[in-house]
Amino acid sequence: LTPALITHPDGTLRTVAGTMGGDAQPQILLQVITRLLRHGEEPGQAISAPRWRLGTGGTGFDTWEDPDAAVVDLEEGTTWSDGLAALGHRVAALPYGGSFGHAHLIDVRPGGMLAGAADPRSLVGAAIGR
């Protein structure tokens, strides 16, 4: 499992996130955090968005067995596939699901409000608040 704790420049908590997904864990976490922090997506959008990962899509622990292989989420369309293929990668597409790991996050909003999201790819995760 790969966790992340992100703080504001003053040291206060901004986001906690974590993912499972074999070799793809750091790739998944980077994509989710980039969507949240760089692109300003809501936690649910960032978590449920299409993903890509390096590897053949076999075991989940095959990233370095074939460095030219990449797998993209079918939900994404062809933009990533075409771009990766143009760079020399062999690209496969897989359906939206657990092949792209499971990620969850909690974002601390101004005033202390918490906004969380559980990955819909996971059959057992939920974000519940009151």
C-alpha positions as protocol buffer text, in pm:
chain_id: "A"
residue {
  index: 1
  type: LEU
  ca { x: 0 y: 0 z: 0 }
}
residue {
  index: 2
  type: THR
  ca { x: 120 y: 350 z: -79 }
}
residue {
  index: 3
  type: PRO
  ca { x: 12 y: 637 z: 149 }
}
residue {
  index: 4
  type: ALA
  ca { x: 66 y: 1009 z: 103 }
}
residue {
  index: 5
  type: LEU
  ca { x: 31 y: 1298 z: 345 }
}
residue {
  index: 6
  type: ILE
  ca { x: 33 y: 1644 z: 190 }
}
residue {
  index: 7
  type: THR
  ca { x: 66 y: 1966 z: 388 }
}
residue {
  index: 8
  type: HIS
  ca { x: 26 y: 2334 z: 314 }
}
residue {
  index: 9
  type: PRO
  ca { x: 346 y: 2547 z: 322 }
}
residue {
  index: 10
  type: ASP
  ca { x: 263 y: 2640 z: 685 }
}
residue {
  index: 11
  type: GLY
  ca { x: 263 y: 2272 z: 783 }
}
residue {
  index: 12
  type: THR
  ca { x: -112 y: 2227 z: 825 }
}
residue {
  index: 13
  type: LEU
  ca { x: -270 y: 1918 z: 680 }
}
residue {
  index: 14
  type: ARG
  ca { x: -407 y: 1941 z: 325 }
}
residue {
  index: 15
  type: THR
  ca { x: -469 y: 1585 z: 204 }
}
residue {
  index: 16
  type: VAL
  ca { x: -420 y: 1224 z: 301 }
}
residue {
  index: 17
  type: ALA
  ca { x: -444 y: 961 z: 31 }
}
residue {
  index: 18
  type: GLY
  ca { x: -356 y: 601 z: -25 }
}
residue {
  index: 19
  type: THR
  ca { x: -371 y: 339 z: -294 }
}
residue {
  index: 20
  type: MET
  ca { x: -327 y: -29 z: -359 }
}
residue {
  index: 21
  type: GLY
  ca { x: -240 y: -167 z: -699 }
}
residue {
  index: 22
  type: GLY
  ca { x: 89 y: -352 z: -716 }
}
residue {
  index: 23
  type: ASP
  ca { x: 364 y: -179 z: -912 }
}
residue {
  index: 24
  type: ALA
  ca { x: 115 y: 84 z: -1026 }
}
residue {
  index: 25
  type: GLN
  ca { x: 66 y: 231 z: -677 }
}
residue {
  index: 26
  type: PRO
  ca { x: 298 y: 532 z: -719 }
}
residue {
  index: 27
  type: GLN
  ca { x: 163 y: 588 z: -1071 }
}
residue {
  index: 28
  type: ILE
  ca { x: -197 y: 584 z: -946 }
}
residue {
  index: 29
  type: LEU
  ca { x: -124 y: 807 z: -647 }
}
residue {
  index: 30
  type: LEU
  ca { x: 55 y: 1063 z: -865 }
}
residue {
  index: 31
  type: GLN
  ca { x: -239 y: 1076 z: -1107 }
}
residue {
  index: 32
  type: VAL
  ca { x: -495 y: 1122 z: -828 }
}
residue {
  index: 33
  type: ILE
  ca { x: -292 y: 1388 z: -647 }
}
residue {
  index: 34
  type: THR
  ca { x: -221 y: 1575 z: -972 }
}
residue {
  index: 35
  type: ARG
  ca { x: -591 y: 1583 z: -1055 }
}
residue {
  index: 36
  type: LEU
  ca { x: -676 y: 1710 z: -707 }
}
residue {
  index: 37
  type: LEU
  ca { x: -400 y: 1966 z: -652 }
}
residue {
  index: 38
  type: ARG
  ca { x: -296 y: 2077 z: -1001 }
}
residue {
  index: 39
  type: HIS
  ca { x: -625 y: 2054 z: -1187 }
}
residue {
  index: 40
  type: GLY
  ca { x: -854 y: 2143 z: -895 }
}
residue {
  index: 41
  type: GLU
  ca { x: -1081 y: 1842 z: -933 }
}
residue {
  index: 42
  type: GLU
  ca { x: -1310 y: 1740 z: -649 }
}
residue {
  index: 43
  type: PRO
  ca { x: -1200 y: 1429 z: -457 }
}
residue {
  index: 44
  type: GLY
  ca { x: -1465 y: 1209 z: -619 }
}
residue {
  index: 45
  type: GLN
  ca { x: -1365 y: 1325 z: -967 }
}
residue {
  index: 46
  type: ALA
  ca { x: -995 y: 1274 z: -903 }
}
residue {
  index: 47
  type: ILE
  ca { x: -1048 y: 925 z: -762 }
}
residue {
  index: 48
  type: SER
  ca { x: -1292 y: 797 z: -1024 }
}
residue {
  index: 49
  type: ALA
  ca { x: -1122 y: 946 z: -1333 }
}
residue {
  index: 50
  type: PRO
  ca { x: -965 y: 718 z: -1597 }
}
residue {
  index: 51
  type: ARG
  ca { x: -609 y: 603 z: -1534 }
}
residue {
  index: 52
  type: TRP
  ca { x: -306 y: 465 z: -1716 }
}
residue {
  index: 53
  type: ARG
  ca { x: -19 y: 254 z: -1592 }
}
residue {
  index: 54
  type: LEU
  ca { x: 305 y: 114 z: -1721 }
}
residue {
  index: 55
  type: GLY
  ca { x: 316 y: -265 z: -1760 }
}
residue {
  index: 56
  type: THR
  ca { x: 138 y: -533 z: -1955 }
}
residue {
  index: 57
  type: GLY
  ca { x: -175 y: -553 z: -1744 }
}
residue {
  index: 58
  type: GLY
  ca { x: -91 y: -906 z: -1637 }
}
residue {
  index: 59
  type: THR
  ca { x: -11 y: -957 z: -1271 }
}
residue {
  index: 60
  type: GLY
  ca { x: 2 y: -601 z: -1141 }
}
residue {
  index: 61
  type: PHE
  ca { x: 368 y: -659 z: -1059 }
}
residue {
  index: 62
  type: ASP
  ca { x: 500 y: -648 z: -1415 }
}
residue {
  index: 63
  type: THR
  ca { x: 591 y: -282 z: -1465 }
}
residue {
  index: 64
  type: TRP
  ca { x: 960 y: -347 z: -1526 }
}
residue {
  index: 65
  type: GLU
  ca { x: 926 y: -673 z: -1721 }
}
residue {
  index: 66
  type: ASP
  ca { x: 836 y: -487 z: -2039 }
}
residue {
  index: 67
  type: PRO
  ca { x: 928 y: -117 z: -2020 }
}
residue {
  index: 68
  type: ASP
  ca { x: 760 y: -41 z: -2353 }
}
residue {
  index: 69
  type: ALA
  ca { x: 417 y: -168 z: -2244 }
}
residue {
  index: 70
  type: ALA
  ca { x: 140 y: 55 z: -2112 }
}
residue {
  index: 71
  type: VAL
  ca { x: -222 y: -3 z: -2018 }
}
residue {
  index: 72
  type: VAL
  ca { x: -494 y: 262 z: -2036 }
}
residue {
  index: 73
  type: ASP
  ca { x: -848 y: 274 z: -1906 }
}
residue {
  index: 74
  type: LEU
  ca { x: -1103 y: 215 z: -2184 }
}
residue {
  index: 75
  type: GLU
  ca { x: -1310 y: 501 z: -2037 }
}
residue {
  index: 76
  type: GLU
  ca { x: -1039 y: 745 z: -2148 }
}
residue {
  index: 77
  type: GLY
  ca { x: -1092 y: 699 z: -2521 }
}
residue {
  index: 78
  type: THR
  ca { x: -791 y: 711 z: -2752 }
}
residue {
  index: 79
  type: THR
  ca { x: -602 y: 1029 z: -2658 }
}
residue {
  index: 80
  type: TRP
  ca { x: -358 y: 857 z: -2423 }
}
residue {
  index: 81
  type: SER
  ca { x: -334 y: 544 z: -2637 }
}
residue {
  index: 82
  type: ASP
  ca { x: -243 y: 742 z: -2947 }
}
residue {
  index: 83
  type: GLY
  ca { x: 8 y: 957 z: -2760 }
}
residue {
  index: 84
  type: LEU
  ca { x: 179 y: 662 z: -2593 }
}
residue {
  index: 85
  type: ALA
  ca { x: 189 y: 466 z: -2919 }
}
residue {
  index: 86
  type: ALA
  ca { x: 350 y: 766 z: -3091 }
}
residue {
  index: 87
  type: LEU
  ca { x: 625 y: 748 z: -2828 }
}
residue {
  index: 88
  type: GLY
  ca { x: 688 y: 382 z: -2909 }
}
residue {
  index: 89
  type: HIS
  ca { x: 484 y: 211 z: -2639 }
}
residue {
  index: 90
  type: ARG
  ca { x: 272 y: -96 z: -2704 }
}
residue {
  index: 91
  type: VAL
  ca { x: -62 y: 4 z: -2559 }
}
residue {
  index: 92
  type: ALA
  ca { x: -344 y: -215 z: -2435 }
}
residue {
  index: 93
  type: ALA
  ca { x: -679 y: -97 z: -2303 }
}
residue {
  index: 94
  type: LEU
  ca { x: -863 y: -256 z: -2012 }
}
residue {
  index: 95
  type: PRO
  ca { x: -1213 y: -193 z: -1880 }
}
residue {
  index: 96
  type: TYR
  ca { x: -1266 y: 46 z: -1589 }
}
residue {
  index: 97
  type: GLY
  ca { x: -1205 y: -155 z: -1275 }
}
residue {
  index: 98
  type: GLY
  ca { x: -959 y: -298 z: -1028 }
}
residue {
  index: 99
  type: SER
  ca { x: -683 y: -337 z: -1287 }
}
residue {
  index: 100
  type: PHE
  ca { x: -608 y: 29 z: -1217 }
}
residue {
  index: 101
  type: GLY
  ca { x: -584 y: -11 z: -840 }
}
residue {
  index: 102
  type: HIS
  ca { x: -799 y: 132 z: -565 }
}
residue {
  index: 103
  type: ALA
  ca { x: -736 y: 477 z: -419 }
}
residue {
  index: 104
  type: HIS
  ca { x: -901 y: 674 z: -142 }
}
residue {
  index: 105
  type: LEU
  ca { x: -844 y: 1025 z: -13 }
}
residue {
  index: 106
  type: ILE
  ca { x: -952 y: 1288 z: 236 }
}
residue {
  index: 107
  type: ASP
  ca { x: -900 y: 1654 z: 153 }
}
residue {
  index: 108
  type: VAL
  ca { x: -909 y: 1919 z: 427 }
}
residue {
  index: 109
  type: ARG
  ca { x: -1097 y: 2226 z: 310 }
}
residue {
  index: 110
  type: PRO
  ca { x: -1073 y: 2583 z: 443 }
}
residue {
  index: 111
  type: GLY
  ca { x: -1242 y: 2600 z: 780 }
}
residue {
  index: 112
  type: GLY
  ca { x: -1164 y: 2235 z: 850 }
}
residue {
  index: 113
  type: MET
  ca { x: -1438 y: 2075 z: 642 }
}
residue {
  index: 114
  type: LEU
  ca { x: -1335 y: 1729 z: 521 }
}
residue {
  index: 115
  type: ALA
  ca { x: -1410 y: 1607 z: 170 }
}
residue {
  index: 116
  type: GLY
  ca { x: -1340 y: 1241 z: 107 }
}
residue {
  index: 117
  type: ALA
  ca { x: -1374 y: 991 z: -172 }
}
residue {
  index: 118
  type: ALA
  ca { x: -1356 y: 615 z: -199 }
}
residue {
  index: 119
  type: ASP
  ca { x: -1265 y: 455 z: -529 }
}
residue {
  index: 120
  type: PRO
  ca { x: -1567 y: 312 z: -712 }
}
residue {
  index: 121
  type: ARG
  ca { x: -1328 y: 49 z: -851 }
}
residue {
  index: 122
  type: SER
  ca { x: -1317 y: -102 z: -502 }
}
residue {
  index: 123
  type: LEU
  ca { x: -1606 y: -322 z: -401 }
}
residue {
  index: 124
  type: VAL
  ca { x: -1548 y: -262 z: -30 }
}
residue {
  index: 125
  type: GLY
  ca { x: -1456 y: 108 z: 6 }
}
residue {
  index: 126
  type: ALA
  ca { x: -1686 y: 390 z: 112 }
}
residue {
  index: 127
  type: ALA
  ca { x: -1651 y: 754 z: 214 }
}
residue {
  index: 128
  type: ILE
  ca { x: -1902 y: 831 z: 489 }
}
residue {
  index: 129
  type: GLY
  ca { x: -1942 y: 1155 z: 680 }
}
residue {
  index: 130
  type: ARG
  ca { x: -2182 y: 1336 z: 901 }
}
